[in-house]
Each structure stands twice: as C-alpha cells, then as structure tokens.
C-alpha cells in the first residue's frame, strides 16, 4: 500500500517532538502525554456514526495549557475540508509536522475552548457529519446532541479532570488532542500508514520518550514541563509515570513501562 503522508517521519519520536514544538509556538508551559489502554466497550452505541465505533478504544492523548484561537480552528477546518488523503502537504500554518499524527491514527480530534474538531482524511468515517472533518461547538443549545450521542464523548470524560458535558457552560482553558491508535484492521485499508500500534508497540514508544524526554526540552522557549501518564481502567485515574522539568532539566520519576 502506498504510504502517502508519513514519509520523512521515520523518527518514532516525531509525534512527541511536533506536539511539543506546536505547544511551544502557542506559548504553552506544560505538555502532557497519556497512553489510554482502555477498551471502552460500554461506549459503542450512541455515536455520531456507527463506523466511529472502531475509534472508541485505545488512544494517545496530548494536552497543553494554551488555547486554540478562532484562526487556529479555521486553519484546521480548512485542513479537513481541503486536504484529503492525496493532498496532505497543504496544511497551512500547522506545517508538515502535523502529518506526524497520521503515524498512529486515521482519525485525530481535538478540543479547545468550547469546540471539538475531528479530522477524517479518508472522508469515510464521519458520514453525513463531515467531508474530511467536522466541527462541533458546545453551546447550551447542544445539550440534546450531547445526550443523543453520549457514548461518542464519554472517552474524553475524566481525562486530566476534564468532561465534555461541562463545555456547554464553561470554556476549556487548554487544548486536548485524542489520537485513536490504529488497529490491524484499519491498517489494511488505511492510505495514511500501515503502522499498527499494539500494546507492546506503545510501551516501546513510551520507553523511548522516557529515555529522551529531557532532550525535547532543550530548545523550547515556553514549554518547561513534560508529563507522561498511563490509564488502564475505567475505575482508575491516569497514573503519572514520569515528569521532565526545564531550567535546569530534571527527570523526576520513573515507573516500569514494560508490563
């Protein structure tokens, strides 16, 4: 299968580097990565589209404490509307580095302020809700929509003490990305990448981050802290695995990521 958008991103840490750089450009101070290993089988019925069920489980989350501006949202919407699988080099201010997300997922999404955006370069998963992407603004008038498609948004609840349902009343003061990890079935049909991220692949990737995390802070101007978390059960909260601090760069703690 032709690899379309991930050429040039053979460095497996590219996705971490790009998110840290983008956060630094947005003047964020903190970046958090979370490996979510939950199956979420109970949240598969009330979805925007039935085909989205395959993206409800394991994911990589990325948080930073800067917010998307309206201009940022518009650029990302243009990316979804005008940048299909065969034209992913035209992505405006986000730069080619944004393509690194497609190393791990076929359907990235983000929430900032009161807006959720999902990108679908294959133009096949969002159905009637979007041709390449969808934007949802969570105003009070959207309460019915949240109830009707409650399973769609449940994976977001509790991530870094955040809940989608709260967005109708209060803006989210940060940016939260969700990257559902590509499965073997998705990889068979994906025009983005045939790379699959099973549990052992993620542990290997996270161990690389642990070993080189301090280096990722050497050239940042604003980001001064990186945290890595893991979540394995609905009954638990995300567990902090390690923290990196800048000035001077310090590595605080480490847990076993080989289990």
MIDOSE-1310 file (N, C-alpha, C; in nm, 2 decimals, decimal comma, always signed):
residues 259
xxxx	+0,08/-0,12/+0,00/+0,00/+0,00/+0,00/+0,09/+0,13/+0,00; +0,05/+0,22/-0,08/+0,13/+0,34/-0,09/+0,12/+0,42/+0,04; +0,24/+0,46/+0,09/+0,24/+0,55/+0,21/+0,24/+0,69/+0,17; +0,14/+0,76/+0,21/+0,12/+0,90/+0,15/+0,17/+1,01/+0,24
xxxx	+0,13/+1,01/+0,36/+0,16/+1,13/+0,44/+0,27/+1,12/+0,54; +0,32/+1,00/+0,57/+0,42/+0,98/+0,68/+0,56/+0,97/+0,63; +0,58/+0,99/+0,50/+0,72/+0,98/+0,45/+0,80/+1,10/+0,52; +0,92/+1,07/+0,56/+1,00/+1,17/+0,62/+0,99/+1,17/+0,77
xxxx	+0,90/+1,08/+0,83/+0,87/+1,08/+0,97/+0,91/+0,94/+1,03; +1,03/+0,90/+0,99/+1,08/+0,77/+1,03/+1,12/+0,77/+1,18; +1,15/+0,89/+1,23/+1,19/+0,91/+1,37/+1,06/+0,88/+1,45; +1,06/+0,78/+1,53/+0,94/+0,74/+1,60/+0,90/+0,84/+1,71
xxxx	+0,99/+0,93/+1,75/+0,96/+1,03/+1,85/+0,91/+1,16/+1,78; +0,89/+1,16/+1,65/+0,85/+1,28/+1,58/+0,72/+1,33/+1,63; +0,63/+1,24/+1,66/+0,50/+1,29/+1,71/+0,51/+1,36/+1,84; +0,59/+1,32/+1,93/+0,61/+1,39/+2,05/+0,68/+1,53/+2,03
xxxx	+0,78/+1,52/+1,94/+0,86/+1,65/+1,91/+0,76/+1,75/+1,85; +0,68/+1,71/+1,76/+0,59/+1,80/+1,69/+0,48/+1,86/+1,79; +0,43/+1,78/+1,87/+0,33/+1,84/+1,97/+0,40/+1,93/+2,07; +0,52/+1,90/+2,11/+0,59/+1,99/+2,20/+0,62/+2,12/+2,13
xxxx	+0,67/+2,11/+2,00/+0,70/+2,23/+1,93/+0,58/+2,32/+1,90; +0,47/+2,25/+1,86/+0,34/+2,33/+1,84/+0,29/+2,40/+1,97; +0,31/+2,33/+2,08/+0,27/+2,38/+2,21/+0,36/+2,50/+2,25; +0,49/+2,49/+2,22/+0,58/+2,59/+2,24/+0,55/+2,72/+2,16
xxxx	+0,52/+2,69/+2,03/+0,48/+2,81/+1,95/+0,35/+2,88/+1,99; +0,26/+2,80/+2,06/+0,14/+2,86/+2,11/+0,16/+2,92/+2,25; +0,28/+2,92/+2,30/+0,32/+2,97/+2,43/+0,27/+2,89/+2,55; +0,25/+2,77/+2,53/+0,21/+2,68/+2,64/+0,33/+2,65/+2,73
xxxx	+0,30/+2,63/+2,86/+0,41/+2,60/+2,95/+0,42/+2,45/+2,99; +0,31/+2,38/+2,97/+0,30/+2,24/+3,01/+0,25/+2,15/+2,90; +0,31/+2,04/+2,87/+0,26/+1,94/+2,78/+0,25/+1,80/+2,85; +0,13/+1,74/+2,84/+0,11/+1,61/+2,90/+0,07/+1,51/+2,79
xxxx	+0,13/+1,39/+2,80/+0,10/+1,28/+2,71/+0,04/+1,17/+2,80; -0,07/+1,11/+2,75/-0,13/+1,00/+2,82/-0,16/+0,88/+2,73; -0,11/+0,77/+2,76/-0,14/+0,64/+2,69/-0,26/+0,58/+2,76; -0,37/+0,58/+2,68/-0,50/+0,53/+2,73/-0,52/+0,39/+2,67
xxxx	-0,51/+0,29/+2,76/-0,52/+0,15/+2,72/-0,66/+0,09/+2,75; -0,76/+0,17/+2,76/-0,89/+0,12/+2,79/-0,96/+0,07/+2,67; -1,05/-0,03/+2,68/-1,12/-0,09/+2,57/-1,25/-0,01/+2,54; -1,31/+0,05/+2,65/-1,43/+0,13/+2,63/-1,55/+0,06/+2,56
xxxx	-1,56/-0,07/+2,58/-1,66/-0,14/+2,51/-1,81/-0,10/+2,55; -1,82/-0,03/+2,66/-1,95/+0,01/+2,70/-2,00/+0,14/+2,63; -1,91/+0,20/+2,55/-1,94/+0,33/+2,49/-1,94/+0,31/+2,33; -2,03/+0,23/+2,28/-2,02/+0,19/+2,14/-2,16/+0,20/+2,07
xxxx	-2,26/+0,25/+2,14/-2,39/+0,25/+2,08/-2,44/+0,39/+2,03; -2,43/+0,49/+2,12/-2,48/+0,63/+2,08/-2,37/+0,71/+2,03; -2,34/+0,69/+1,90/-2,23/+0,76/+1,83/-2,28/+0,84/+1,72; -2,20/+0,94/+1,67/-2,24/+1,02/+1,56/-2,26/+0,94/+1,43
xxxx	-2,18/+0,84/+1,41/-2,19/+0,75/+1,30/-2,15/+0,61/+1,35; -2,21/+0,50/+1,31/-2,18/+0,37/+1,35/-2,03/+0,33/+1,32; -1,98/+0,38/+1,21/-1,84/+0,35/+1,17/-1,74/+0,40/+1,27; -1,78/+0,49/+1,36/-1,68/+0,55/+1,46/-1,66/+0,46/+1,57
xxxx	-1,73/+0,35/+1,58/-1,71/+0,26/+1,70/-1,57/+0,20/+1,70; -1,50/+0,19/+1,59/-1,37/+0,14/+1,59/-1,26/+0,23/+1,65; -1,31/+0,36/+1,67/-1,21/+0,46/+1,72/-1,24/+0,49/+1,87; -1,32/+0,41/+1,94/-1,36/+0,44/+2,07/-1,26/+0,39/+2,18
xxxx	-1,17/+0,30/+2,14/-1,09/+0,24/+2,25/-0,95/+0,30/+2,26; -0,84/+0,23/+2,25/-0,71/+0,27/+2,29/-0,67/+0,40/+2,21; -0,60/+0,49/+2,29/-0,56/+0,62/+2,22/-0,44/+0,68/+2,29; -0,38/+0,77/+2,22/-0,28/+0,86/+2,28/-0,34/+0,99/+2,29
xxxx	-0,33/+1,05/+2,41/-0,38/+1,18/+2,44/-0,27/+1,28/+2,45; -0,29/+1,41/+2,41/-0,19/+1,51/+2,42/-0,26/+1,64/+2,47; -0,21/+1,69/+2,58/-0,27/+1,81/+2,64/-0,16/+1,92/+2,65; -0,20/+2,04/+2,62/-0,12/+2,16/+2,66/-0,20/+2,27/+2,71
xxxx	-0,15/+2,36/+2,79/-0,22/+2,46/+2,86/-0,24/+2,59/+2,78; -0,23/+2,59/+2,65/-0,26/+2,70/+2,56/-0,40/+2,67/+2,49; -0,47/+2,77/+2,45/-0,60/+2,75/+2,38/-0,58/+2,78/+2,23; -0,67/+2,71/+2,16/-0,68/+2,74/+2,01/-0,75/+2,87/+1,99
xxxx	-0,70/+2,96/+1,91/-0,77/+3,08/+1,87/-0,87/+3,04/+1,75; -0,96/+3,14/+1,72/-1,05/+3,11/+1,61/-0,98/+3,09/+1,48; -0,87/+3,16/+1,47/-0,78/+3,15/+1,35/-0,73/+3,01/+1,34; -0,68/+2,96/+1,45/-0,63/+2,82/+1,46/-0,74/+2,72/+1,41
xxxx	-0,86/+2,74/+1,47/-0,97/+2,65/+1,43/-1,00/+2,66/+1,28; -1,00/+2,78/+1,22/-1,03/+2,79/+1,08/-0,92/+2,72/+1,00; -0,80/+2,73/+1,04/-0,69/+2,66/+0,97/-0,71/+2,51/+0,97; -0,75/+2,46/+1,09/-0,77/+2,32/+1,10/-0,89/+2,27/+1,02
xxxx	-0,99/+2,35/+1,02/-1,11/+2,32/+0,94/-1,07/+2,32/+0,79; -0,99/+2,41/+0,74/-0,95/+2,41/+0,61/-0,87/+2,29/+0,58; -0,79/+2,25/+0,67/-0,72/+2,12/+0,66/-0,81/+2,01/+0,64; -0,92/+2,00/+0,71/-1,01/+1,89/+0,70/-1,09/+1,90/+0,57
xxxx	-1,13/+2,02/+0,53/-1,22/+2,03/+0,41/-1,14/+2,02/+0,28; -1,02/+2,08/+0,28/-0,95/+2,09/+0,15/-0,82/+2,00/+0,14; -0,79/+1,93/+0,24/-0,67/+1,84/+0,24/-0,71/+1,70/+0,26; -0,73/+1,63/+0,15/-0,77/+1,49/+0,15/-0,64/+1,40/+0,15
xxxx	-0,66/+1,28/+0,15/-0,55/+1,18/+0,16/-0,44/+1,21/+0,06; -0,48/+1,24/-0,06/-0,38/+1,26/-0,17/-0,32/+1,40/-0,17; -0,35/+1,48/-0,07/-0,30/+1,62/-0,08/-0,27/+1,67/+0,06; -0,21/+1,59/+0,14/-0,18/+1,62/+0,28/-0,06/+1,71/+0,30
xxxx	+0,00/+1,76/+0,20/+0,11/+1,85/+0,22/+0,06/+2,00/+0,23; -0,07/+2,02/+0,20/-0,12/+2,16/+0,20/-0,20/+2,18/+0,34; -0,12/+2,21/+0,44/-0,19/+2,22/+0,57/-0,16/+2,35/+0,64; -0,13/+2,45/+0,56/-0,13/+2,59/+0,62/-0,03/+2,61/+0,73
xxxx	-0,07/+2,68/+0,83/+0,02/+2,72/+0,94/+0,07/+2,61/+1,03; +0,00/+2,49/+1,02/+0,04/+2,38/+1,11/+0,17/+2,32/+1,06; +0,21/+2,34/+0,94/+0,33/+2,29/+0,89/+0,32/+2,14/+0,86; +0,42/+2,09/+0,79/+0,42/+1,94/+0,76/+0,43/+1,86/+0,88
xxxx	+0,48/+1,91/+0,99/+0,49/+1,83/+1,11/+0,36/+1,77/+1,16; +0,25/+1,84/+1,13/+0,12/+1,79/+1,18/+0,10/+1,65/+1,12; +0,16/+1,62/+1,01/+0,14/+1,49/+0,95/+0,18/+1,37/+1,04; +0,27/+1,41/+1,14/+0,32/+1,30/+1,23/+0,20/+1,23/+1,30
xxxx	+0,09/+1,30/+1,32/-0,02/+1,23/+1,39/-0,07/+1,11/+1,31; -0,06/+1,11/+1,18/-0,11/+1,00/+1,10/-0,01/+0,88/+1,10; +0,10/+0,89/+1,17/+0,17/+0,77/+1,20/+0,10/+0,68/+1,29; +0,01/+0,73/+1,38/-0,05/+0,65/+1,48/-0,20/+0,64/+1,46
xxxx	-0,27/+0,73/+1,39/-0,41/+0,73/+1,38/-0,46/+0,77/+1,25; -0,59/+0,73/+1,22/-0,66/+0,77/+1,10/-0,77/+0,88/+1,13; -0,79/+0,91/+1,25/-0,90/+1,00/+1,29/-0,86/+1,08/+1,41; -0,77/+1,18/+1,40/-0,74/+1,27/+1,51/-0,85/+1,36/+1,54
xxxx	-0,86/+1,40/+1,67/-0,95/+1,50/+1,71/-0,89/+1,59/+1,82; -0,95/+1,71/+1,84/-0,90/+1,79/+1,95/-1,02/+1,87/+2,01; -1,00/+1,91/+2,13/-1,10/+2,00/+2,20/-1,02/+2,12/+2,26; -1,07/+2,24/+2,24/-1,02/+2,36/+2,30/-1,13/+2,46/+2,31
xxxx	-1,13/+2,54/+2,41/-1,24/+2,63/+2,44/-1,37/+2,55/+2,45; -1,46/+2,58/+2,36/-1,59/+2,51/+2,36/-1,61/+2,44/+2,22; -1,50/+2,40/+2,16/-1,51/+2,34/+2,03/-1,43/+2,21/+2,02; -1,50/+2,11/+1,95/-1,43/+1,99/+1,91/-1,42/+1,97/+1,76
xxxx	-1,30/+1,94/+1,72/-1,28/+1,91/+1,57/-1,23/+1,77/+1,55; -1,29/+1,70/+1,46/-1,24/+1,57/+1,42/-1,20/+1,57/+1,27; -1,08/+1,51/+1,24/-1,03/+1,51/+1,10/-1,04/+1,37/+1,04; -1,09/+1,36/+0,92/-1,12/+1,23/+0,86/-1,06/+1,24/+0,71
xxxx	-0,93/+1,23/+0,69/-0,87/+1,24/+0,56/-0,92/+1,14/+0,46; -0,97/+1,03/+0,51/-1,02/+0,93/+0,41/-1,17/+0,96/+0,37; -1,23/+1,06/+0,44/-1,36/+1,10/+0,40/-1,46/+0,99/+0,40; -1,45/+0,90/+0,50/-1,54/+0,79/+0,50/-1,60/+0,75/+0,64
xxxx	-1,54/+0,80/+0,75/-1,58/+0,76/+0,88/-1,69/+0,85/+0,94; -1,69/+0,98/+0,90/-1,78/+1,08/+0,96/-1,92/+1,08/+0,89; -1,93/+1,02/+0,78/-2,06/+1,01/+0,71/-2,12/+1,14/+0,68; -2,24/+1,16/+0,71/-2,31/+1,28/+0,68/-2,26/+1,40/+0,76
xxxx	-2,18/+1,38/+0,86/-2,14/+1,49/+0,95/-2,02/+1,56/+0,90; -1,95/+1,51/+0,80/-1,83/+1,58/+0,76/-1,77/+1,52/+0,63; -1,71/+1,61/+0,55/-1,64/+1,56/+0,43/-1,49/+1,60/+0,46; -1,43/+1,51/+0,53/-1,29/+1,54/+0,57/-1,27/+1,59/+0,71
xxxx	-1,38/+1,64/+0,77/-1,37/+1,68/+0,91/-1,50/+1,74/+0,95; -1,51/+1,76/+1,09/-1,63/+1,81/+1,15/-1,59/+1,90/+1,26; -1,67/+2,01/+1,28/-1,66/+2,10/+1,39/-1,79/+2,10/+1,47; -1,77/+2,08/+1,60/-1,89/+2,09/+1,69/-1,86/+2,20/+1,80
xxxx	-1,95/+2,30/+1,81/-1,94/+2,40/+1,91/-2,04/+2,37/+2,02; -1,99/+2,35/+2,14/-2,07/+2,31/+2,25/-2,13/+2,43/+2,32; -2,24/+2,48/+2,26/-2,32/+2,59/+2,32/-2,43/+2,53/+2,40; -2,50/+2,60/+2,49/-2,61/+2,54/+2,56/-2,72/+2,48/+2,48
xxxx	-2,73/+2,52/+2,35/-2,83/+2,46/+2,26/-2,79/+2,32/+2,22; -2,67/+2,28/+2,25/-2,62/+2,15/+2,21/-2,64/+2,04/+2,32; -2,71/+2,07/+2,43/-2,73/+1,97/+2,53/-2,80/+1,85/+2,48; -2,90/+1,86/+2,39/-2,97/+1,75/+2,34/-2,88/+1,66/+2,26
xxxx	-2,79/+1,72/+2,18/-2,69/+1,65/+2,10/-2,60/+1,57/+2,18; -2,55/+1,63/+2,29/-2,46/+1,56/+2,38/-2,53/+1,44/+2,45; -2,66/+1,45/+2,48/-2,73/+1,33/+2,53/-2,76/+1,23/+2,43; -2,79/+1,27/+2,30/-2,82/+1,17/+2,20/-2,70/+1,09/+2,16
xxxx	-2,58/+1,15/+2,16/-2,46/+1,09/+2,12/-2,36/+1,08/+2,24; -2,41/+1,04/+2,35/-2,33/+1,05/+2,47/-2,21/+0,96/+2,47; -2,22/+0,84/+2,41/-2,11/+0,74/+2,40/-1,99/+0,80/+2,32; -2,02/+0,88/+2,22/-1,92/+0,94/+2,14/-1,82/+1,02/+2,23
xxxx	-1,87/+1,09/+2,33/-1,79/+1,18/+2,41/-1,74/+1,13/+2,54; -1,79/+1,01/+2,58/-1,75/+0,95/+2,71/-1,60/+0,93/+2,72; -1,53/+0,88/+2,62/-1,39/+0,86/+2,64/-1,31/+0,98/+2,68; -1,37/+1,10/+2,65/-1,30/+1,23/+2,70/-1,32/+1,26/+2,84
xxxx	-1,42/+1,20/+2,90/-1,45/+1,23/+3,04/-1,35/+1,18/+3,14; -1,30/+1,26/+3,23/-1,21/+1,22/+3,33/-1,06/+1,23/+3,28; -1,04/+1,27/+3,16/-0,90/+1,28/+3,11/-0,85/+1,42/+3,16; -0,75/+1,41/+3,25/-0,70/+1,53/+3,31/-0,81/+1,62/+3,37
xxxx	-0,90/+1,55/+3,44/-1,01/+1,61/+3,51/-1,10/+1,69/+3,42; -1,12/+1,65/+3,30/-1,20/+1,72/+3,20/-1,32/+1,64/+3,17; -1,43/+1,71/+3,13/-1,56/+1,65/+3,09/-1,62/+1,73/+2,98; -1,66/+1,66/+2,87/-1,72/+1,73/+2,75/-1,85/+1,80/+2,80
xxxx	-1,92/+1,74/+2,88/-2,05/+1,79/+2,92/-2,04/+1,93/+2,99; -1,93/+1,96/+3,05/-1,90/+2,09/+3,11/-1,88/+2,20/+3,01; -1,85/+2,16/+2,88/-1,82/+2,27/+2,78/-1,94/+2,35/+2,75; -2,06/+2,31/+2,77/-2,18/+2,39/+2,74/-2,19/+2,51/+2,84
xxxx	-2,13/+2,50/+2,95/-2,14/+2,60/+3,05/-2,00/+2,68/+3,07; -1,89/+2,61/+3,04/-1,76/+2,67/+3,07/-1,66/+2,63/+2,97; -1,58/+2,73/+2,92/-1,48/+2,70/+2,82/-1,36/+2,62/+2,88; -1,31/+2,53/+2,79/-1,19/+2,45/+2,83/-1,07/+2,53/+2,81
xxxx	-1,00/+2,57/+2,92/-0,88/+2,65/+2,91/-0,75/+2,57/+2,88; -0,75/+2,52/+2,76/-0,63/+2,44/+2,72/-0,67/+2,37/+2,58; -0,58/+2,28/+2,54/-0,61/+2,21/+2,42/-0,58/+2,06/+2,44; -0,67/+1,98/+2,40/-0,66/+1,83/+2,43/-0,68/+1,76/+2,30
xxxx	-0,58/+1,68/+2,25/-0,59/+1,60/+2,13/-0,61/+1,46/+2,17; -0,69/+1,39/+2,09/-0,71/+1,24/+2,10/-0,67/+1,18/+1,97; -0,58/+1,08/+1,98/-0,54/+1,01/+1,87/-0,57/+0,86/+1,89; -0,68/+0,81/+1,84/-0,71/+0,67/+1,85/-0,61/+0,58/+1,78
xxxx	-0,55/+0,49/+1,85/-0,44/+0,41/+1,79/-0,49/+0,32/+1,68; -0,41/+0,32/+1,57/-0,45/+0,24/+1,45/-0,45/+0,09/+1,48; -0,56/+0,02/+1,45/-0,57/-0,12/+1,47/-0,52/-0,19/+1,34; -0,50/-0,32/+1,35/-0,46/-0,40/+1,24/-0,56/-0,40/+1,13
xxxx	-0,69/-0,40/+1,16/-0,80/-0,39/+1,06/-0,79/-0,26/+0,99; -0,78/-0,15/+1,06/-0,77/-0,02/+0,99/-0,65/-0,01/+0,91; -0,54/-0,07/+0,95/-0,41/-0,06/+0,87/-0,42/-0,13/+0,74; -0,51/-0,23/+0,72/-0,53/-0,30/+0,60/-0,59/-0,20/+0,49
xxxx	-0,66/-0,11/+0,53/-0,73/-0,02/+0,44/-0,68/+0,13/+0,44; -0,60/+0,16/+0,54/-0,55/+0,30/+0,55/-0,46/+0,34/+0,44; -0,49/+0,46/+0,38/-0,40/+0,52/+0,28/-0,30/+0,62/+0,35; -0,30/+0,62/+0,48/-0,21/+0,71/+0,55/-0,09/+0,64/+0,60
xxxx	-0,11/+0,52/+0,66/+0,00/+0,44/+0,71/-0,05/+0,30/+0,74; +0,04/+0,20/+0,73/+0,00/+0,06/+0,76/+0,07/+0,02/+0,90; +0,12/+0,12/+0,97/+0,18/+0,10/+1,10/+0,07/+0,08/+1,21; +0,08/-0,03/+1,28/-0,02/-0,07/+1,39/+0,05/-0,05/+1,52
xxxx	-0,02/+0,01/+1,62/+0,03/+0,03/+1,75/-0,05/-0,06/+1,85; +0,01/-0,18/+1,87/-0,05/-0,27/+1,97/+0,01/-0,22/+2,11; -0,03/-0,29/+2,21/+0,02/-0,25/+2,35/+0,17/-0,25/+2,36; +0,24/-0,36/+2,31/+0,38/-0,36/+2,32/+0,45/-0,26/+2,24
xxxx	+0,39/-0,22/+2,13/+0,45/-0,11/+2,05/+0,44/+0,02/+2,12; +0,33/+0,05/+2,19/+0,32/+0,17/+2,27/+0,42/+0,17/+2,38; +0,43/+0,06/+2,45/+0,53/+0,06/+2,56/+0,67/+0,09/+2,51; +0,70/+0,03/+2,40/+0,84/+0,06/+2,34/+0,85/+0,21/+2,31
xxxx	+0,75/+0,27/+2,25/+0,75/+0,41/+2,21/+0,76/+0,50/+2,34; +0,68/+0,46/+2,44/+0,69/+0,54/+2,56/+0,82/+0,53/+2,63; +0,88/+0,41/+2,63/+1,02/+0,40/+2,69/+1,12/+0,49/+2,61; +1,10/+0,50/+2,48/+1,19/+0,59/+2,41/+1,17/+0,74/+2,46
xxxx	+1,04/+0,77/+2,49/+1,02/+0,91/+2,54/+1,08/+0,92/+2,67; +1,07/+0,82/+2,76/+1,13/+0,83/+2,89/+1,28/+0,85/+2,88; +1,35/+0,78/+2,79/+1,49/+0,79/+2,78/+1,54/+0,92/+2,72; +1,46/+0,98/+2,64/+1,50/+1,10/+2,56/+1,42/+1,23/+2,59
xxxx	+1,33/+1,21/+2,69/+1,24/+1,32/+2,72/+1,31/+1,45/+2,76; +1,42/+1,45/+2,83/+1,49/+1,57/+2,87/+1,54/+1,64/+2,75; +1,58/+1,57/+2,65/+1,63/+1,63/+2,53/+1,53/+1,72/+2,46; +1,40/+1,68/+2,47/+1,30/+1,75/+2,40/+1,27/+1,89/+2,46
xxxx	+1,32/+1,92/+2,58/+1,31/+2,05/+2,64/+1,42/+2,14/+2,61; +1,53/+2,10/+2,55/+1,65/+2,18/+2,54/+1,63/+2,30/+2,45; +1,54/+2,29/+2,35/+1,52/+2,41/+2,26/+1,39/+2,48/+2,27; +1,31/+2,45/+2,37/+1,18/+2,51/+2,39/+1,20/+2,65/+2,46
xxxx	+1,12/+2,74/+2,42/+1,12/+2,88/+2,47/+1,01/+2,90/+2,58; +0,90/+2,82/+2,58/+0,79/+2,84/+2,67/+0,76/+2,71/+2,75; +0,76/+2,60/+2,68/+0,73/+2,47/+2,75/+0,84/+2,44/+2,84; +0,81/+2,42/+2,97/+0,91/+2,40/+3,07/+0,88/+2,27/+3,15
xxxx	+0,77/+2,20/+3,11/+0,74/+2,07/+3,18/+0,67/+1,98/+3,09; +0,71/+1,85/+3,09/+0,65/+1,74/+3,02/+0,61/+1,63/+3,12; +0,49/+1,58/+3,11/+0,45/+1,47/+3,19/+0,40/+1,36/+3,11; +0,42/+1,24/+3,15/+0,37/+1,12/+3,09/+0,29/+1,04/+3,18
xxxx	+0,16/+1,00/+3,13/+0,07/+0,93/+3,21/+0,03/+0,80/+3,14; -0,03/+0,71/+3,22/-0,09/+0,59/+3,17/-0,23/+0,57/+3,23; -0,32/+0,52/+3,15/-0,46/+0,49/+3,20/-0,50/+0,35/+3,15; -0,53/+0,26/+3,25/-0,56/+0,12/+3,21/-0,70/+0,07/+3,24
xxxx	-0,78/+0,15/+3,32/-0,91/+0,10/+3,36/-1,00/+0,22/+3,38; -1,13/+0,20/+3,36/-1,23/+0,30/+3,39/-1,24/+0,33/+3,53; -1,20/+0,24/+3,62/-1,21/+0,26/+3,76/-1,09/+0,33/+3,82; -0,99/+0,37/+3,74/-0,88/+0,43/+3,79/-0,86/+0,57/+3,72
xxxx	-0,78/+0,65/+3,78/-0,74/+0,78/+3,73/-0,61/+0,77/+3,65; -0,58/+0,85/+3,56/-0,45/+0,84/+3,49/-0,34/+0,85/+3,59; -0,24/+0,76/+3,58/-0,13/+0,75/+3,67/+0,00/+0,82/+3,61; +0,06/+0,91/+3,68/+0,17/+0,98/+3,64/+0,29/+0,88/+3,64
xxxx	+0,36/+0,87/+3,52/+0,47/+0,78/+3,50/+0,60/+0,85/+3,52; +0,62/+0,97/+3,46/+0,74/+1,05/+3,48/+0,72/+1,19/+3,44; +0,81/+1,28/+3,49/+0,80/+1,42/+3,47/+0,94/+1,47/+3,43; +0,94/+1,56/+3,33/+1,06/+1,63/+3,30/+1,04/+1,78/+3,32
xxxx	+1,14/+1,84/+3,38/+1,14/+1,99/+3,41/+1,26/+2,06/+3,35; +1,24/+2,18/+3,30/+1,34/+2,26/+3,24/+1,40/+2,36/+3,34; +1,53/+2,40/+3,32/+1,60/+2,50/+3,39/+1,61/+2,48/+3,54; +1,70/+2,39/+3,57/+1,78/+2,30/+3,48/+1,69/+2,18/+3,45
xxxx	+1,71/+2,11/+3,34/+1,64/+2,00/+3,30/+1,65/+1,89/+3,41; +1,54/+1,85/+3,46/+1,55/+1,75/+3,57/+1,45/+1,64/+3,54; +1,49/+1,52/+3,57/+1,40/+1,40/+3,55/+1,35/+1,35/+3,68; +1,22/+1,36/+3,71/+1,18/+1,34/+3,85/+1,15/+1,19/+3,89
xxxx	+1,08/+1,12/+3,80/+1,04/+0,98/+3,85/+1,01/+0,89/+3,73; +1,03/+0,77/+3,76/+1,01/+0,67/+3,65/+0,94/+0,54/+3,71; +0,85/+0,49/+3,63/+0,79/+0,36/+3,67/+0,82/+0,26/+3,56; +0,79/+0,14/+3,59/+0,81/+0,03/+3,50/+0,71/+0,03/+3,38
xxx	+0,76/+0,05/+3,26/+0,68/+0,06/+3,14/+0,69/-0,07/+3,06; +0,73/-0,18/+3,12/+0,75/-0,30/+3,05/+0,64/-0,40/+3,07; +0,54/-0,37/+3,16/+0,44/-0,47/+3,19/+0,33/-0,47/+3,08
